[in-house]
């Protein structure tokens, strides 16, 4: 469903609907400002305050591209979990000292959620993403801070990031997209949130009323059935120019010695998840068809009960972006996975449709890591074109 720019004023909010931007090539083309006249025209964190002089937010609009490697906002459509990164996205400022004060607001709403206070002042969050076509945006849903499956200690976490050699902190927050049903979110509610906040629940969706009453225990997530979704070549290779350059550097570094790429793949896996343990390359004369082996460790976090260790096998393929991993290579890894093990395939390219389909339809326990994943993992570990050669030199020993 689409709404033209001319239809936006006074329009209701419909999940997955695309709201088109204008074509005047100026700030006035922003569809969010026309849907929400009180909000700004720039930034991913747009707060609209009440009219009651309380200076409290009526509601928040979260605007994301969902494709930034440094800040991978993400919705798990099967569970309704929504991961969102705060607005301190460049070095040079304290974590809450941002232009739009988005991180300060995150602190306030999660403190309210987890302190046992009344949630009557909790602002709803409306989530939109860029579609990639002009100024068009898509409405992803009504979000509530928190999630029943994420503990209060982990739903808002500050972490360090390095960019251009400078360290700084940002927040990672978890929300839940609520199941508002087939009825759209009405403009009556949006208006009352601003003009008559005390009585706004009269127009609110039932799921929001339940959340305000019960907090985390009242969350009713919007969940979608699991579907077999095979990402195409472009999706598996998708990354920004910096990411593409890093992938090209890795490929050109190892294309004449693909065996050496195995150590690189192992380091990528270790950087992807610290729970991998003792991963090492196998000897080529007796590798059993595997490029590496290791374990994945699951622990309670305590000292009493021993952790669970699951064996894994690794296949590493340093391929050009136009040469995808096929059925032959995938079958090789599948045949080497023993009972109660899983496999990891790491490639600088992509998995072709038939090989990917075989993994999903037959439910083989294989984690697929393609070029887009590698680019994101490198970015999360502050590896860029400025220092990637040094990283590769360390790997090669």
C-alpha positions, 0 to 999 in steps of 0.5 A: 500500500502507498500514500502519495505525498498529497494524501499525507496530511491527516493520514492514519498510520498503516503497518508496512504502508509506504508514505511518499515524499515530495519532488521539490528537492528540498526539506519540504519533501520530507513525508514525516513532517507532513504526517507529523506536522510538529516534528522536525525534518531531519535526524533519525530521532524526532521528538514531539512534545506535549502542549501542557508545558510539561516539556514531556514527549508526546511521542517519538519518531524513529527513522532508520535506514536499516543498512548502516554497517556501523549501526545495524538497526534491525527488526526480527520479524518472527519475534517483533524484537527491534534493535535500535542504536542511539544518536551518539554516532560520531566521536567528540561528545559524551554519550548523552550530549547529542544534538537531538538528546536522543540518548538522554531520552532513551535513558529516561524511558528505560529508567521509567520502564525498569523502575516500577514507576507508572508508565502513564507518561511513557511516549509511544515510538513510531518506527519508519525506515527509508525505502531507498526511493527518493524521500519515501518511507515505510511505517514498520509499526508502533514500538514499546521500550523493552522486550519480555525475552530481554532482561532489564540489565540488557535492554539498554546497554552503553558500549564503546566504539572506535572511529578514526582512531577515537573512542566514544560511547553509544547506546544499543536499545531493544524495543518490541513492535506491538501487534496493533491488528488490522486497524490503523493507528489513528490521527485522533490518537496522535493529536490527543497525545499532544493536545490532551495527553491525560485522555490519550488512551481513549484513542490508543490501540488496545496493545498500547493500553495493555503495555501502559498498564502492565509494562514489560509483562503486557507486551504483545509483539507483532510476530510473523510466521517463519518463511523460507527466504533466500537472499539474492546475490545483491543482498548477500554482497550489500554494503557501503563503499568502504565495506566493498573496498575492504572485501576487495582488499581481502580477496586480492590479498588471498586470491592466489593463496586461498589456503591462507584465507582460512586463518582470516576466516577464523579470525572473522568468526572470532570477531563475530562472536566471542563465544567461539573457542579454540578455533584452528585451521586443519592440516590440509593433508588430513582435514577431513574436508574441513578448513577449520574446527572449533567449539561454541561455548554456552555458559550460565555465567556462573561458576558452578555448572560447566558450560556446554561446548558444541563442536563446529566445522568451518569452510572458507571460500575466498571467491570473487564477487561474481563467483558464488559458492555452489552446491558442490562446495556446500555439499562438501561441508554438509557431509563433514558435519557430524551428529550434534555439530554445526557448520560455518561457511565463510566467503568473500562472495555469496551463496548461489540460490540452489546451495542456499535453498538446500541448506534452508529446506533440509534444515542443515545446521550451517551458519552462512557468512557472506560478503555483507556480513564480513563487511559489518563484522570488520566495521564493528571491530574498527577495521577499515581501509586505513588499517586492514593491511596491518590486520591481514599482516598480523593474521598471516604471521 
